[in-house]
Amino acid sequence: MLLAPWSCTQEEAWQILVRASQHANTKLHDVAEAEVATTQQTPMPADLQDHLALILTIWRAHRARGGWRAGVSGNRLGTDDS
């Protein structure tokens, strides 16, 4: 579901969901369920939308610099380069 609209790989989609889950302090399956529900015209909760938007912004910035490395970061968002 994430691959087409965001033009990301399967691994990147997984990392986006994982990081959104961590950032929102929400179980991964709840984030995934909310994403799937949007295909049935059910809006994603606003707070989760905000967290996902932040993670997507970070992902896009990292991708522009050559991508982010899955599971390698100094913090939960993967925003540093250490």
Backbone hydrogen bonds in HBPLUS format (Angstrom, degrees):
<---DONOR---> <-ACCEPTOR-->    atom                        ^
c    i                          cat <-CA-CA->   ^        H-A-AA   ^      H-
h    n   atom  resd res      DA  || num        DHA   H-A  angle D-A-AA Bond
n    s   type  num  typ     dist DA aas  dist angle  dist       angle   num
A0006-TRP N   A0002-LEU O   3.26 MM   4  5.98 153.7  2.33 146.5 153.6     1
A0007-SER N   A0003-LEU O   2.83 MM   4  5.26 116.4  2.24 135.2 147.4     2
A0008-CYS N   A0003-LEU O   3.24 MM   5  4.93 144.0  2.38 123.1 132.8     3
A0007-SER N   A0004-ALA O   3.38 MM   3  5.10 147.1  2.50  94.9 104.1     4
A0013-ALA N   A0009-THR O   2.93 MM   4  6.14 160.1  1.97 149.8 155.1     5
A0014-TRP N   A0010-GLN O   2.96 MM   4  6.20 158.4  2.00 149.1 155.0     6
A0015-GLN N   A0011-GLU O   2.92 MM   4  6.18 162.5  1.95 150.6 155.2     7
A0016-ILE N   A0012-GLU O   2.85 MM   4  6.07 152.5  1.93 149.6 157.4     8
A0017-LEU N   A0013-ALA O   3.03 MM   4  6.30 163.1  2.06 150.6 154.1     9
A0018-VAL N   A0014-TRP O   2.86 MM   4  6.11 163.1  1.89 154.4 159.7    10
A0019-ARG N   A0015-GLN O   2.88 MM   4  5.92 168.7  1.89 148.5 152.0    11
A0020-ALA N   A0016-ILE O   2.91 MM   4  6.00 154.2  1.98 145.4 153.1    12
A0021-SER N   A0017-LEU O   2.91 MM   4  6.03 156.4  1.96 146.0 152.7    13
A0022-GLN N   A0018-VAL O   2.92 MM   4  6.24 158.9  1.97 151.2 156.7    14
A0023-HIS N   A0019-ARG O   2.86 MM   4  5.96 167.9  1.88 149.6 153.4    15
A0024-ALA N   A0020-ALA O   2.89 MM   4  5.93 154.3  1.96 146.5 153.2    16
A0025-ASN N   A0021-SER O   2.95 MM   4  5.79 111.8  2.43 133.1 148.9    17
A0026-THR N   A0021-SER O   2.95 MM   5  4.97 165.1  1.97 147.3 151.1    18
A0025-ASN N   A0022-GLN O   3.11 MM   3  4.94 147.0  2.23  96.1 106.2    19
A0030-ASP N   A0027-LYS O   2.93 MM   3  5.31 130.1  2.19 106.2 119.9    20
A0031-VAL N   A0027-LYS O   3.15 MM   4  6.60 150.3  2.24 150.8 159.6    21
A0032-ALA N   A0028-LEU O   2.93 MM   4  6.23 168.5  1.95 160.0 162.7    22
A0033-GLU N   A0029-HIS O   2.87 MM   4  5.89 154.5  1.93 136.6 144.5    23
A0034-ALA N   A0030-ASP O   2.95 MM   4  6.07 154.5  2.01 140.7 147.2    24
A0035-GLU N   A0031-VAL O   2.98 MM   4  6.27 152.0  2.06 147.4 155.3    25
A0036-VAL N   A0032-ALA O   2.92 MM   4  6.21 162.5  1.95 154.3 158.5    26
A0037-ALA N   A0033-GLU O   2.90 MM   4  6.06 154.0  1.97 146.1 153.8    27
A0038-THR N   A0035-GLU O   3.21 MM   3  5.44 139.5  2.39  99.8 110.5    28
A0039-THR N   A0036-VAL O   3.00 MM   3  5.67 153.6  2.07 116.6 123.9    29
A0040-GLN N   A0037-ALA O   2.91 MM   3  5.27 153.0  1.98 109.5 118.4    30
A0042-THR N   A0037-ALA O   3.16 MM   5  5.37 157.0  2.21 143.0 139.1    31
A0041-GLN N   A0038-THR O   3.22 MM   3  5.06 149.0  2.32 108.0 106.1    32
A0048-LEU N   A0045-PRO O   3.06 MM   3  5.39 117.5  2.47 105.9 120.7    33
A0049-GLN N   A0045-PRO O   2.88 MM   4  6.17 154.5  1.95 155.6 164.2    34
A0050-ASP N   A0046-ALA O   2.95 MM   4  6.22 153.2  2.02 149.2 155.7    35
A0051-HIS N   A0047-ASP O   3.11 MM   4  6.42 157.6  2.16 145.3 150.4    36
A0052-LEU N   A0048-LEU O   2.89 MM   4  6.07 165.3  1.92 152.8 157.1    37
A0053-ALA N   A0049-GLN O   2.85 MM   4  5.98 154.8  1.91 146.4 153.8    38
A0054-LEU N   A0050-ASP O   3.05 MM   4  6.29 154.0  2.12 145.3 151.6    39
A0055-ILE N   A0051-HIS O   3.03 MM   4  6.32 163.9  2.06 152.1 156.0    40
A0056-LEU N   A0052-LEU O   2.89 MM   4  6.10 158.3  1.94 150.4 156.7    41
A0057-THR N   A0053-ALA O   2.97 MM   4  6.17 151.3  2.05 144.1 151.7    42
A0058-ILE N   A0054-LEU O   3.00 MM   4  6.31 159.8  2.05 151.9 157.0    43
A0059-TRP N   A0055-ILE O   2.80 MM   4  6.03 160.8  1.84 150.8 156.8    44
A0060-ARG N   A0056-LEU O   2.86 MM   4  6.02 163.5  1.89 148.9 153.0    45
A0061-ALA N   A0057-THR O   3.07 MM   4  6.28 156.2  2.12 144.8 151.1    46
A0062-HIS N   A0058-ILE O   2.95 MM   4  6.21 162.8  1.98 154.4 158.9    47
A0063-ARG N   A0059-TRP O   2.76 MM   4  5.94 156.9  1.81 152.1 159.6    48
A0064-ALA N   A0060-ARG O   2.96 MM   4  6.11 151.1  2.04 143.7 150.6    49
A0065-ARG N   A0062-HIS O   3.00 MM   3  5.09 132.9  2.23  97.1 110.6    50
A0067-GLY N   A0062-HIS O   2.66 MM   5  4.88 146.3  1.77 128.4 127.5    51
A0066-GLY N   A0063-ARG O   3.04 MM   3  4.98 161.9  2.07 103.9 108.5    52
A0072-VAL N   A0069-ARG O   3.12 MM   3  5.50 167.0  2.14 132.4 131.6    53
A0078-GLY N   A0075-ASN O   3.20 MM   3  5.47 142.9  2.34 104.5 114.7    54
